[in-house]
Amino acid sequence: MITLLASHVNELNAHAREAAPAECCGLIGGANEGRARSVYRLPNIAADPLVAYEAAPEELFAAQRQMRARGEEQLAIYHSHPRSGEPAPSSTDVRLAFYPSATYLIIGLGASAPVMRAFRILEREQRWEQVEYEIAGE
């Protein structure tokens, strides 16, 4: 299970709102026991960022190098679904899930308040399952 701080959730929601109507994307780095430490915002360079996300490779690799330098592991990959109030992985999300050990966080902005859900995406099996996460105090 991944543990986020309230400030991380606020950062993810802010990133999703700032990027809307396009999807945002980024990484969460932290300790191997699942405690998040850092949010790494990444530019979405997808051909159609209104319905998909793709992190810029050079910035993705730079964020992963920075994580290693800080002694962090990649815990989660996040992105937004700006028009969804009930976020769930799309067929494209499942097809492009290249990090099977990562938790995928999706922030939906289609309701009155942002809704974030966590998933494990099993690309080989072309399916996903919702997983739990927790929010800790600062």
Residue pairs with C-beta under 8 A, 6 or more apart in sequence:
1 34
1 131
1 132
1 133
1 134
2 28
2 30
2 34
2 36
2 75
2 76
2 103
2 118
2 133
2 134
3 34
3 35
3 36
3 133
3 134
3 135
3 136
4 28
4 36
4 133
4 134
4 135
4 136
5 36
5 135
5 136
5 137
5 138
6 135
6 136
6 137
6 138
7 138
8 28
8 36
8 39
9 116
9 135
11 39
12 26
12 39
12 78
12 105
12 107
12 116
13 107
13 114
13 116
15 24
15 26
15 39
15 41
15 80
16 24
16 80
16 82
16 107
16 109
16 114
17 109
17 114
18 24
19 44
19 49
19 80
19 82
20 80
20 82
20 109
21 50
21 82
21 83
22 44
22 49
22 50
22 82
23 44
23 46
23 49
23 50
23 51
23 52
23 53
23 79
23 80
23 81
23 82
24 41
24 44
24 53
24 78
24 79
24 80
24 107
25 42
25 44
25 53
25 54
25 55
25 77
25 78
25 79
25 80
26 39
26 40
26 41
26 42
26 55
26 63
26 77
26 78
26 79
27 39
27 40
27 42
27 60
27 63
27 64
27 67
27 74
27 76
27 77
27 78
28 36
28 38
28 39
28 40
28 74
28 75
28 76
28 77
28 78
28 103
28 105
29 36
29 37
29 38
29 40
29 63
29 66
29 67
29 70
29 72
29 73
29 74
29 75
30 36
30 37
30 38
30 72
30 73
30 75
31 37
31 72
31 73
32 73
34 75
35 136
36 75
36 76
37 70
37 72
38 67
38 70
38 72
40 63
40 66
40 67
42 55
42 56
42 59
42 60
42 63
43 55
43 56
43 59
44 53
44 54
44 55
44 79
45 54
45 55
45 56
46 52
46 53
46 54
47 54
50 82
52 92
53 79
53 80
54 96
64 74
67 73
67 74
74 99
74 102
75 102
75 103
76 102
76 103
76 104
76 105
76 118
77 99
77 102
77 103
77 104
77 105
78 104
78 105
78 106
78 107
79 93
79 104
79 105
79 106
79 107
80 87
80 106
80 107
80 108
80 109
81 87
81 90
81 106
81 107
81 108
81 109
81 110
82 108
82 109
82 110
83 109
83 110
84 106
84 108
84 109
84 110
85 108
85 110
85 111
85 115
86 108
86 110
86 111
86 115
87 106
87 107
87 108
87 115
87 116
87 117
88 106
88 117
88 119
88 128
88 130
89 97
89 104
89 106
89 119
89 121
89 128
93 104
93 106
93 121
93 128
94 121
94 123
94 126
94 127
94 128
95 123
95 126
96 123
97 104
97 121
97 122
97 123
97 128
98 123
100 121
100 122
100 123
100 124
103 118
103 119
103 120
103 131
103 133
104 118
104 119
104 120
104 121
104 128
105 116
105 117
105 118
105 119
105 133
106 116
106 117
106 119
107 114
107 115
107 116
108 114
108 115
108 116
108 117
117 130
118 130
118 131
118 132
118 133
119 128
119 129
119 130
119 131
120 128
120 129
120 131
121 127
121 128
122 128
122 129
